[in-house]
Amino acid sequence: MKIAKNILISQKILLERKVRTILSLSGIIVGVSAVIVMVALGKGTEEKVTSQITKMGSNLLLVNAGQVKIIAGRERQTKIVTTLVLKDADSIIEDASGAQYVAPAQLKKMKVKYGNLSTNTSIVGTTPDIAAIQNHSLLKGRFFDEDEDKGLRRVAVIGETVVKNIFENQEPIGETILIDKVPFEVIGVFSPKGLDLYGADQDDRIFVPVRTALRRLFNLDYINTIYVKVKNGKFMDTASQEIDSILRERHNIKGDKERDFTILNQDAILEAQKESSRTFTLLIGSIAGLSLLVGGIGVLAVMLISIRERIKEIGIRRAVGAKRKDILAQFLSEALLLSIGGGVIGIALGIAVAIITAIFAKIPLIIPVETVALSFFATFIIGMFFGVYPARKAAFLDPIKALQTE
């Protein structure tokens, strides 16, 4: 009964000083909402990265020409090299027992034209196995086959973005497009996949047979990537070592001599992306935590000012029989009402902002229950920590001196 009465009195006192109450609440509201928003965005980003990696293919190894490092979750190639060729991919197909599918690839941005419309898009020269490796499905038409690759046929499978850019409302299947003035027949259209891990539009691409691309479009005799789908995800490291041995032998790299190629594990890329996301979330979360601390100091300041203004009231209450524990409970309830009230508002605001941000950023909405619970618990601790000192100060005031205060 006393607790309910204390809460009602505290509510009345805080509402009488609206501006001061709002200012003291603001720090806690901002801190709690920021924590929830940052955790939600961090978790949502991790989920999106995982989903995008899955879209790129599972159990995937990437063999890149030259030295490639993962920096801030992105692949960085030190320089342009020409160390991988089609025969390397053929050797992996023939000799790597752990490889299920293998697809060489070379990519270049080029101008594509149909009628009066044109666009600049990514041309990917590859083999039919790329569809199984990267989980590509067709909206209509078909994918090119091995015979068309070996026969240097000029056929193309295009993404939905390309269709929108140059075909508008026309049916693309069977039509002829010009890739850098070279005619290609459109034989298929990919189902939409959206953005990849690095924010590039996976639907703004045209896939053509790799031998056709190298000979008729790129004028190259090398490739920059070989995609390898491993039969069993448990043996990714074993398959990587197997491919390493095959390519070392082919490239005549002996002993500890530096390789002229890099094998990247899809899981390593995923973990690097997640680690980057977690570091960013932790950094922003720390700033939000600091804001909570500032909010707690605000509660302390407000309570100390309140005690100074209400010294005479405290003296009268002690004179009519109120005990020290009653005064302590009264002021502590005010501090807790401030901090917990700010926490509740902050949680509601944080959830609302997280929902809106997730919609506009197009990421999954994930708000962990434990984060909400921890935020609420943190506001309770802040109320107790920063409320005990002023509450004790009020409780231990000398009632005679308090009554004499003007």
C-alpha positions in Angstrom: 0.0 0.0 0.0 2.8 2.4 1.0 4.6 1.6 -2.3 1.6 2.5 -4.4 1.1 5.7 -2.4 4.8 6.6 -2.9 4.5 6.1 -6.6 1.4 8.3 -6.9 3.1 11.0 -4.9 6.3 10.7 -6.9 4.3 10.9 -10.2 2.5 14.1 -9.0 5.8 15.8 -8.0 7.5 14.9 -11.3 4.5 16.1 -13.3 4.6 19.5 -11.5 8.1 20.0 -12.8 7.5 18.9 -16.4 10.5 20.6 -18.1 13.0 19.3 -15.6 11.5 15.8 -15.7 11.6 15.8 -19.5 15.3 16.9 -19.6 16.3 14.2 -17.1 14.3 11.6 -19.0 15.9 12.5 -22.4 19.3 11.0 -21.6 17.8 7.6 -20.6 15.3 7.6 -23.5 18.1 8.2 -26.0 20.4 5.7 -24.5 17.9 2.9 -24.3 16.4 3.5 -27.7 19.9 3.7 -29.2 20.9 0.3 -27.7 17.8 -1.4 -29.0 18.1 0.2 -32.5 21.8 -0.7 -32.8 21.4 -4.3 -31.7 18.4 -4.7 -34.0 20.3 -3.3 -36.9 23.4 -5.4 -36.1 21.4 -8.6 -35.9 19.4 -7.7 -39.0 22.5 -7.0 -40.9 24.1 -10.3 -39.9 20.9 -12.1 -41.0 21.0 -10.3 -44.3 24.6 -11.2 -44.9 24.0 -14.8 -44.1 21.0 -14.8 -46.5 23.1 -13.2 -49.3 25.9 -15.7 -48.8 23.4 -18.5 -49.1 22.1 -17.0 -52.3 25.6 -17.0 -53.7 25.8 -20.7 -53.1 26.6 -23.1 -50.3 29.8 -25.1 -49.6 31.6 -22.7 -51.9 35.3 -22.1 -52.5 36.6 -19.2 -54.6 39.9 -19.6 -56.3 41.2 -16.2 -57.3 44.1 -15.2 -59.4 46.9 -13.5 -57.5 46.9 -12.6 -53.8 43.4 -11.7 -52.4 42.8 -10.7 -48.8 39.6 -10.1 -46.9 39.7 -6.5 -45.5 36.6 -5.2 -43.5 34.6 -8.1 -44.9 35.5 -7.5 -48.5 37.8 -9.2 -51.0 40.8 -7.1 -52.0 43.1 -8.1 -54.8 46.6 -6.6 -54.6 47.0 -6.3 -58.3 45.7 -7.6 -61.7 47.3 -10.9 -62.5 46.9 -13.5 -65.3 47.8 -16.7 -63.5 44.5 -18.7 -63.9 43.4 -20.2 -67.1 40.6 -22.5 -68.2 42.9 -25.6 -68.0 43.2 -24.9 -64.2 39.5 -25.3 -63.9 39.6 -28.5 -66.0 42.3 -30.0 -63.7 40.2 -29.3 -60.6 37.2 -31.0 -62.3 39.3 -34.0 -63.2 41.5 -34.4 -60.1 39.7 -32.8 -57.1 37.6 -35.6 -55.6 35.9 -33.2 -53.1 34.6 -30.9 -55.9 31.0 -31.4 -57.0 30.8 -28.5 -59.5 33.5 -26.3 -60.9 32.9 -23.1 -63.0 35.6 -20.7 -64.3 34.5 -17.1 -64.6 35.7 -13.8 -66.1 33.7 -10.6 -65.6 33.8 -7.2 -67.3 31.5 -4.2 -67.5 30.4 -3.5 -71.0 27.9 -1.6 -73.1 24.8 -3.6 -74.1 22.3 -2.4 -76.7 18.9 -3.5 -78.0 17.2 -1.3 -80.6 17.5 2.3 -79.4 18.1 1.4 -75.7 21.4 0.7 -74.1 22.9 0.1 -70.7 26.3 -0.7 -69.1 26.2 -4.0 -67.3 28.4 -6.8 -66.0 29.2 -9.5 -68.6 30.0 -12.8 -66.9 31.8 -15.4 -69.0 31.3 -18.8 -67.3 30.2 -22.4 -67.8 26.8 -24.1 -67.2 27.8 -25.4 -63.8 27.6 -21.8 -62.4 23.8 -22.1 -62.2 24.1 -25.0 -59.7 27.0 -23.4 -57.8 25.3 -20.0 -57.3 21.7 -21.2 -57.0 20.5 -19.5 -60.1 17.0 -20.3 -61.3 15.4 -19.3 -64.6 12.3 -17.2 -64.9 11.9 -18.2 -68.5 14.0 -19.8 -71.3 17.0 -22.0 -70.6 20.7 -21.9 -69.7 23.4 -22.5 -72.3 25.1 -25.9 -72.3 28.6 -27.3 -72.7 28.3 -27.8 -76.5 27.4 -24.1 -76.9 30.4 -23.2 -74.7 32.8 -25.3 -76.6 31.3 -24.2 -79.9 31.8 -20.5 -79.0 28.1 -19.9 -79.5 26.9 -16.3 -79.0 24.0 -16.9 -76.6 23.2 -15.1 -73.4 21.1 -15.4 -70.2 20.2 -12.1 -68.8 19.1 -10.7 -65.4 15.8 -9.0 -64.7 17.4 -5.5 -64.3 18.9 -5.9 -67.8 15.4 -6.8 -69.1 13.9 -3.6 -67.6 16.7 -1.4 -68.9 16.7 -2.4 -72.5 13.6 -4.4 -73.3 11.0 -2.5 -71.2 7.8 -4.4 -71.8 9.0 -6.6 -74.7 9.6 -10.3 -74.6 13.4 -10.8 -74.6 13.6 -14.6 -75.4 14.8 -15.1 -79.0 15.8 -11.4 -79.4 19.3 -10.4 -80.4 21.3 -7.9 -78.2 24.6 -6.2 -79.0 27.4 -6.7 -76.4 30.1 -4.3 -77.4 28.7 -4.5 -81.0 28.8 -8.3 -81.0 25.4 -9.9 -81.5 24.1 -12.4 -78.9 20.8 -14.3 -78.8 18.9 -14.1 -75.5 18.0 -17.7 -74.6 17.0 -17.2 -70.9 16.1 -14.8 -68.1 17.2 -15.3 -64.5 14.7 -15.2 -61.6 15.5 -12.1 -59.5 18.1 -12.4 -56.7 18.5 -8.8 -55.5 21.7 -7.4 -54.1 24.8 -9.5 -53.3 27.0 -9.4 -50.2 28.7 -6.2 -51.4 25.6 -4.3 -52.5 25.9 -5.1 -56.2 22.8 -5.8 -58.2 22.9 -9.6 -59.0 20.1 -9.0 -61.6 22.2 -6.5 -63.6 24.3 -9.2 -65.2 24.5 -11.1 -68.4 25.9 -14.6 -68.5 27.6 -15.9 -71.7 29.7 -19.0 -72.4 33.2 -18.4 -71.1 35.1 -19.4 -74.3 32.8 -17.1 -76.3 33.5 -14.3 -73.8 37.2 -14.7 -73.8 37.6 -14.9 -77.6 34.9 -12.6 -78.9 34.4 -10.0 -76.1 37.3 -9.7 -73.8 40.2 -10.8 -76.0 41.8 -12.6 -73.1 43.3 -16.0 -72.5 43.0 -16.0 -68.7 40.3 -15.9 -66.1 40.1 -14.3 -62.6 38.0 -16.7 -60.6 37.1 -20.4 -60.4 34.0 -21.2 -58.4 34.1 -24.6 -56.7 31.1 -26.2 -54.9 32.3 -28.8 -52.4 30.3 -32.1 -52.1 30.2 -32.0 -48.3 30.5 -28.9 -46.2 32.3 -30.8 -43.5 35.3 -31.3 -45.8 35.8 -27.7 -47.0 39.3 -27.5 -45.6 40.2 -30.9 -47.2 38.9 -29.8 -50.6 40.8 -26.5 -50.3 44.1 -28.4 -49.6 43.3 -30.7 -52.5 42.8 -27.8 -54.9 45.9 -26.1 -53.5 48.0 -29.1 -54.4 46.6 -29.4 -57.9 47.2 -25.8 -58.7 50.7 -25.7 -57.1 51.7 -28.6 -59.3 50.2 -27.1 -62.5 51.9 -23.7 -61.8 55.2 -25.3 -60.8 55.1 -23.8 -57.3 57.3 -25.8 -55.0 57.9 -25.9 -51.2 57.0 -22.7 -49.3 57.1 -20.5 -52.4 54.4 -17.9 -52.5 51.3 -19.0 -54.4 50.1 -17.0 -57.4 46.5 -17.8 -56.5 44.2 -17.5 -53.5 41.6 -19.9 -52.2 38.9 -18.2 -50.2 36.4 -20.2 -48.1 32.8 -18.9 -48.2 32.5 -19.4 -44.4 35.6 -17.2 -43.8 34.1 -14.4 -45.9 30.8 -14.7 -44.0 32.6 -14.6 -40.6 34.6 -11.6 -41.7 31.4 -9.8 -42.7 29.7 -10.7 -39.4 32.8 -9.6 -37.4 32.8 -6.3 -39.1 29.1 -5.9 -38.3 29.6 -6.9 -34.7 32.5 -4.5 -34.2 30.3 -1.6 -35.6 27.4 -2.6 -33.4 29.6 -2.8 -30.3 31.1 0.7 -31.0 27.7 2.4 -31.4 26.3 0.4 -28.5 29.1 1.7 -26.3 28.2 5.2 -27.2 24.6 4.4 -26.4 25.7 3.0 -23.0 27.5 6.3 -22.4 24.3 8.1 -23.1 22.6 6.0 -20.5 25.3 6.9 -18.0 24.7 10.6 -18.8 21.0 10.0 -18.2 21.8 8.5 -14.8 23.8 11.6 -13.9 20.8 13.7 -15.0 18.6 11.7 -12.6 21.1 12.4 -9.8 21.2 16.1 -10.5 17.4 16.4 -10.7 17.0 14.6 -7.4 19.6 16.7 -5.6 17.9 19.9 -6.9 14.5 18.5 -5.8 15.9 17.8 -2.2 17.2 21.4 -2.0 13.8 22.8 -2.9 11.9 20.5 -0.6 14.0 20.7 2.6 11.2 22.3 4.5 8.7 19.7 3.3 11.1 17.0 4.5 11.3 18.7 7.9 7.5 18.9 8.3 7.1 15.2 7.3 9.7 14.2 9.9 8.0 16.4 12.5 4.6 14.7 12.0 6.0 11.2 12.4 7.6 10.2 9.1 10.6 7.9 9.6 13.9 8.1 7.8 13.0 4.9 5.8 9.8 6.7 4.6 11.7 9.7 3.3 14.3 7.3 1.8 11.5 5.3 0.1 9.8 8.4 -1.2 12.9 9.9 -3.0 14.1 6.5 -4.2 10.7 5.9 -5.8 11.0 9.2 -7.6 14.4 8.3 -8.9 13.2 4.9 -10.0 10.1 6.3 -11.6 12.3 8.7 -13.6 14.7 6.0 -14.8 12.2 3.2 -15.4 9.8 5.6 -17.1 12.6 6.8 -19.4 13.5 3.2 -20.0 9.9 2.2 -21.0 9.6 5.2 -23.3 13.1 4.4 -24.7 12.2 0.8 -25.4 9.0 1.8 -27.2 10.8 4.4 -29.2 13.7 2.1 -30.0 11.4 -0.6 -31.3 9.5 1.9 -33.5 12.7 3.3 -34.9 14.1 -0.2 -35.5 11.0 -1.2 -37.4 11.1 1.9 -39.6 14.8 1.6 -40.2 14.5 -2.1 -41.1 11.8 -1.3 -43.6 13.7 1.4 -45.4 17.1 -0.4 -45.2 15.5 -3.6 -46.4 17.0 -5.8 -43.7 15.3 -8.4 -41.5 13.8 -7.0 -38.2 15.4 -8.9 -35.3 14.9 -7.4 -31.8 16.3 -9.9 -29.2 14.0 -10.2 -26.2 17.1 -10.4 -24.0 18.2 -6.9 -25.2 14.9 -5.4 -24.3 15.0 -7.1 -20.9 18.6 -6.0 -20.3 17.7 -2.4 -21.3 14.9 -2.4 -18.8 17.1 -3.9 -16.1 19.8 -1.3 -16.8 17.3 1.5 -16.2 16.3 -0.1 -12.9 20.0 -0.3 -11.8 20.6 3.3 -12.9 17.6 4.5 -10.9 18.9 2.6 -7.8 22.5 3.6 -8.3 21.9 7.3 -8.9 18.9 7.5 -6.6 20.3 6.0 -3.4 22.7 8.9 -2.6 20.1 11.8 -2.9 17.5 9.6 -1.1 19.9 8.9 1.8 20.8 12.6 1.9 17.1 13.5 2.2 16.5 10.8 4.8 19.3 11.9 7.1 18.6 15.6 7.1 18.2 17.1 10.6 14.5 17.8 10.9 15.0 20.9 13.1 17.4 22.5 10.6 15.1 21.5 7.8 12.2 23.3 9.5 14.3 26.4 10.0 15.2 26.6 6.3 13.6 29.5 4.4 
